[in-house]
């Protein structure tokens, strides 16, 4: 039935859809033909062997099959005409324009955790024409990679085939196509030792101001009681060279409610500092709800409070947050976009000066609803915290954000990126909350919680997005517009360059990445930007290192 539905949506004698797929894949072709066609043809073979794809000009490639996925078409709808741009086979010298009869909007996903929403153009085309992909914003055919093997499925006029690159142990697609990617090296000398014999607890978040000063937000109440007298204040400012500048913050000051468990810190375009909390979910001494969002100047002068201690009435409350996790102030509108959070399951937007409510939305732009439990704590598999739950690896994912809605950033071109940690994805919206697309980050695990923090590269186009994977202890380097995962780095260990409890990340004007770790890491790290490379860096994880753990 699903394949028939897909067939009915394909007009003309020749139809094709092409999907960009993660890391080790070259592309996906859905080919329908009723007569000899110029489109590529596929010979399929059993899982574990190989296939060969070729086109009318004779170009061909060996295609190793992959034993973790199979393809199924699950629906279709036609869309408006489009013109597509990019070549499928880069070695060809010329690309002829495709005469597009209609467009299929297709969703692709992989058990590796990548997801991308892409436009598929279909219709008649002259011989030797080439099709390609580009991002789309509309629903349509869902092509789902499922576990247990790859196969090409000929049904009536439909051929489905997947083309892979032999990656030699997880070399990403970008490296093999010559596309450049940013590379990073951990700075083992950063951060320097704090003055006054101060120490830090869990480093919940990190932010960078317009002068490349780095602000660390840590949790003094996570320091062992016998050492708590040596705690630095919760907010620590370092200059661009790592030199200590100042520290401030904490409870006991009249006029505002300081969070019982510090969670997120953000610096807006005016260098004001925004702070939220997540008690009692995160380590808390008083077990009171952190339902406030605070705004200070960079020296700690109080400016604004939204909400208050244990004030939230749930997802419908427009005057308070509920254990908010992150905030970003968009300069274009001076609006504060809040990832809200551990208690709620929404993005909520306030005026950044007055705190007045503007709008809110849930996953896919749906109305957010209250959940019976919003703890947001997803135990990592195989780490002594109970049996790992079964993970969903197919379809669109939950129609609601999971707990917590953990990170938010707005790009220069006006797209809102929301880290939905327990659903292991980053969803993308327009500033008014219209759903655009999403990408899954390590959807198949092993951890049931991944996308925690989001940062964007500092170039004007913000070409790259960086996603902190909390549960799997990686940073994913993503091509922002296509949402392709280029590579990932970091593993779970205490070594420099690895992570334990990777929580939030930030980027400075030079492209350096800063990370904060909660339990058990309790540290901050800096990864120096080393430039662009057409090959993966030495710290890029292989496919074997990224593979989900086998069932126990």
N, C-alpha and C positions, 0 to 999 in steps of 0.2 A: 504493500500500500504506500509506504513512504516513497519508494523509488518511482512508482507510477505517478505520484504527485509531483515529483521532481521532473519527470519526463514531460508531463502535460504543460509545464511552465517553460519548456524550451521551444522557441519558435524557429521556423526556417529549416533548411536542410542540414545546416551545420550549427552546432551550438557548443560552447565550451565555457567552463568556469575555471578560474585559476585562483588558488589560495596560497598565500605565503604561510609557511608553517615554521615551527621553532627550530632554533639552533642547527641541527644536523640535517634538515630537510632542504631540498631544492624547491619543490612546489607540488601542488595537487592539481590534477586536471580531471574534470568531469566532461566526458566527450560524448556527444550524441551524433549519430550519423545514419542516414538512410541510403547513402550511396558512397562510392569512393570519395575520400575527403582529404584535404590538405593538412588536417589537424594531426598532431602526434597520435600514434597508436601504441598500445601497450600489450606486451605478452606477459601474462601473469604466471607465476610458479608457486609452489607450496611455500608456506612460511619457513624461513630459515635458509632458503636458497636465494635466487636472484631473478630479476626481471630485466628486460631491455626496453627502453623507450626510444623511438625514433620519429623523425618527421619527414616531410616530402623531400627535403633537400638531402637527406641521408645522415644528418647529424644524429648521433646516438650517445647513450650513456648507460653503463652498467648500473643497475639499481639493486643494491642489497636490500632484502626485505627485513623488517623489524618485527620481532616476536612479541611486542607488547601492545600492538594496536591493530584494529581493523576499521574499515570505513563503513558507514551507513548513512544514506541520505534520509533526512527526517522531515522534509517539508519544503515548500517552495512558494515564491510569489514573484511576479514580475515588477520591475521598477522602471523609472523614467530613463530616457536615453542618456548615455554618457559616452565620452571619448576617453580612451585609456592610453597611457603614455609609455610605460616602461617595458623594455624588451624582456621576453621570456628566455631566449637564448642569447646571452651577451655577445657570443662570437659572431653573430650575424652583423653585416655592415649596414643594412638598411632596415627600417621598420615602416611598413605600409600602414596607413590608417585603416582601422577596422570599421566597417559599416555596421553600426550597432543597431539591432532591432529592438532590444530591450535590455534590461539589466537585472541580474539576479543578485540580491544582497545575501551574502553567505556568511555563516559563522563557522569558525574552525576552532578546535581545541585539541589539546594533547594531554596524554597522561603524564607527560613531563612537567606540566604545570603552566604552559604557555597558552594564551588565548588571544585571538585577534579577530576583529570584525572588519571585513573587507568587501569591496565592491567587485562583483563578477560581471563582466560584460559578455553578452551572448548574442549571436546572430550570424548572418551570412558574412563571409569575408573572402577576399581574393586569395589565390594560391600564394603560399609563402608568407601570408600575413602573420603577425605575431600578437599575442594577447599578453596582458599583464594585469597587475593588481594595483589598487590604491585604497586608502581608508574610506569607509562609508559610515553612514549614520542611520541606516534603515534596517529593519528586520527582513528576514527572508529565509532562504534555504539554510538549514542547519546540517553541516557535515561534521560528524563527530568521530574522532579517533577513539576507538574502544580497545580495551585490552584483548590479548590472546591472538594477535597476529594480523599481518597485512594481507589483503587480497584485492585483486581487481575484479569487479562484479559486473559482467555484461548482462543487462536486462533490457530487452527490446533494443531501443536505440541508445541506451545509456552505458557508458564505460566509466568506471571510477578507478583511478589509479593514483598511487602515491610514488613520488620520485625522491630518492634520498641521495645524499652525498656520503661517500665513505670517509668518515671524519677522523679515523685513526684515533679513537678514544675520546671523542667529545669535542673536537675542534668546531667552533661555531660556524654557521652559514656565512656570517659576515666576513670571516677571515678567508674563506675559500672563494668568495666572489670579489675579493680585493677591497671591500669596503673597510673604511677605517673605524677604529674604536678607541675610546680613551683608556689609558692604562694608569695604574696607581701603584705606589710603593709605600709601605707602612713606614712612618717616621718614629723610630724607637726612642728618640730623644724628647718626644712630646707626649704629654704635657710635662713641664718642669715641676720640681718639688714645690709645694705651696709654702708660703712664709708662716711663721708663728707655730711651726710644728703641726699645722692643720692637716686633717685627713678628710676624705670624702666617703660617703656611703654610696648607695646605688646611684649611678649617673643616669637619671631618667631621660634627660633630653639635652640637646645642644643647639645653639643658634649662632648666627653670624650677623654683625651689623654692617653698615655702609662703609666702615673703615677697616673691615676684616678683623675686628675684635671678636673673639669667640666667647660666648656666654655658656657656661655649664650650669645645669640645674641638677642638684643632687638631693638625696633624702637623708638628712641627719638622723632620723629615727631608725634607720637601718644599720647604723654603726653599733657595735656591741656596747652595752651599757657602761662597761668599765672604761671604754675609750671615748664615750660620747662627749666628754668635756673638751676633747681636742677637735671637735667637728668644726669645719669651716661653715660660714653662713651658707644658706642654700644656693644663692646665686653668686657665681664666681666669674669675673671678667678677666680675660687674658688678651694682650695685644697681638698683633699679627705675627710677632716673633715668639710668642708664647710667654712673654713676661707678664707677671701678675700686675693687674691694675687696681682692682678693688673687689670687694665682696659685700653682699647685703642680703636682706630678706629674713623672713622667719615670723613666727607667731608672737603675740603679745603686744602688738602695736594697735592703738585705737584707730577706728575708722574703716577697717576692712577685715575680712575673714581670710586669714592665710590658710592654704590647703593643709590638711593633716597628712596627706601623702602627695608630695610634689610630683607632677607628671609631665607636663609639656611646657616648653618655653619657646617663644617666637619673638623675633624682632621685626617691627614693621618698617615701612619706607621712611618714616620720620625718626627711626631709631628708638621708638618706644618699645617697652618690654611687656609681653603678655604671658601670663602664667595661669595654668589650670592644675587641678588635682584629681585624684582618682580614689580617694578613701571612700568607703572602707575596703574596696576590692584589693588595692595594692596595700603594702605594709602600712599599718595605721596603729597609733597608740590609743586613740580615743574612740575609734569605730563610729565616727560621724561622717555623714555624706559630704563630699566636696562638690557642692552644687554652685560653685562660684567661678567666674572668670575675671582675672585681675589685670589691670593695665597700669604700668609705671613708666616714668621716664628712665633713661639708662642709668641714672644714679640711684634709683630706688624710690623716687618721690611718687607717692600714690596719686593716680589720676582717675581711675574708674573701676567700679565693680558691677558686673552683671550677675544676677542671682545672689545666692547666699548659702550659709551653712544649712544643710538638710532642708533646702527650700523647694526642691523640684517636685512637681506634680505629674511628671511623666512626659511622654513624647508630645503631648498637646500643649504643654506649658511653653509660652513664648516669652516669659520673663526670666527664665532660669535655665541653666544647663544642668546636666546630671552626670557628674564625673567625666567632664570633657577631657579629651586626650590630646588635642592639637588645635592650632588656630593659624590662619594666614590672613593678613590684611592686604587686599587688592588695591593698589594705588589708583587705578582708573576710577573706582567708585568710592574709595575709602570705606569699604565694607569688610567686616571681619567674618570670614568663613570658618566655622567651628566644627571639628570632628567630635560629635557628641553622641556617644562616647562609650563609656562602660555601662552607665545606667540607661541611657537612651540609645536609639538606633537610627540616627539621622545626621544630616548636615543642617545646621541652622546658621542664618546670616543676620548679623546685627550692624547697625551704623557704628563705625569705629570710634566716633566722638561722643555720641550720646548714649549708645547701648540700645537704641530703639530696635525692635524686631522688624526684619524685612521679609523673610521667607524661610521655608525649610522644605526638606524632602528626604525620602528614604532611597533604598536601592532601586535602580532602574527608574527613578523619579516617582516611585510609588509613595503613598502616604505611609509614614512610619507608624508602627504599632508597638505597643508595650509588649514585652516578652516576660514569661514567667520567671526566667533566669537570665541575667545579662552579665554574668561574672566575667566572661571573656577570657577566662583562663583555660587554655587548651593544652593539656599535658603533652609533652613531646614523647614520641614513641621510643621505647627501648631505653628509657632513662630512669627507670625505677619509680615511675609515677602512675602505675596502673596500666591496664591493657589499653592499647591504642584503639580508638574508635574507628569504625569503617568510614572511609572518606568517599564523598561523592566525586566522581571524576568524569561525569557526562552532563551534557545539557548546559543551560544558562547559569545554574546555581540558584541559591535561595533568592526568592523575590524580596526578601528583607535583608538589610545589613545584619551581620552577626555582631555579637558583643566581643570585643569593642570595635566601634568605628574609630580607627586609631591614628590616622594621619590625613592631612589635607594640604594641597598646594594649588595655586592658580598660576597658570603659565602666562607669559607675555601676550600670547595670542588668544587669551580668554577661555581656556579650558580648565575645568576644576578636576583635579586628580584626588581620589578618595581611597585611602588604604582600608580595606575591609578584612581585618586580620584573620578571623576565624573562618571566613569564606575563601581565604587564600587568593585574593584578587585585588586589583586596583580598578575601580570604575571611574569613567570619565563623563563629565557633564558640561553643559553650558552654564554660564553664571546664574541663569534663572532656574536651573535644576532639571533641564531637559537631558535625558540620558543620551549619550553618544556611543560609547563602546566600553569594552573592558578587556583586561588581560589577567589571566591567572598566573600566579607565581608559585611554582612547585606544587601544583594542585594535588598530585598523587602522593605528596608527603616526602619523607615519613612523618613530619610533624603536621598536626591538624590546624596549626596557626602559622601563617607566613607573613604576608604584607603588613608591616607595622609602620614604617616611616617612608616618606617620599621626599626626594630632593631633585632639583633640576639643574642642569649644567648652566654656567653663568654667561655663555655666549648669547647674543641677542635672540637667536632662533631657538635657544634652549633645545639643542639637538638631542640631548641625552637625558634620560630619567634614571635615577638610582633608587632602588627599592630595598629597604632593610627587611630581610626575612628573619623574623624573631625566632621562630621555632626551629628552623634548620640552620641558623647561624651563617647565613650568606648575605652578601650584597649583590643584587642583580643589576647588571648594566643593560639598559634598555634603550633602543632607538625610539625616541619619544613619539614621533608621528605615526610610525607603522606599528609600534608596540612590540617590536621583535626583541626578544631577549638575546643580546649579543654574547654575553658570557656572565658567569658568576664567580665570585671569589670569597674566601673565608670559610672556615670550618669550625666545629665546636671544639675549642681547646683554649687554654689560657695563654698560648703563645702569641707574641705580637703579630698582628695581621689576621688573627682568628678572633672568634667571638664567643661569648657566653652570656646570653640574655641581650642580644642586640636589640635596641629599643627605638631610638630615633637617630636621624642623620641630618647633616646640613652641609652646605657647600659655600666656599668663599669665592671672591672675585677672580682668584687665580685658578679655580677649578679643583682645589683640594677638598677632600671629603673628611668630615668630622663625624665620629660616632660616639654614642653613649650606650653603656651596658648596665642593665640592672642585674639581679641575681643570676648566677653567682659571680659574674665578671666584675661588676662594680668599678668600672673604669671608663675613661675616654681615650680615644685614639685619633690620630691624624694620618690620612693617606695622601701623600703628595701626588699631585697630578704630574705625570711624566710625558705627556703629549699623546699624539694619536699614532696608532699602529695598524697595519693591515694584517697582522698576525696576533693571535691571542697572547696575553702576557704570561709569564711563568707561573703566576698565581691563579690562572684561570682553572676552574674545576673541570674535571673530565666527566664524561657521561656516566662512568662507573661511580664516581664520587657523588653525583647528583641523583643516582637511581634510588627509587624508594626501597626501603628495607623489605626483604622477603617476608611473607607471612610466617608467624611463629606457630 
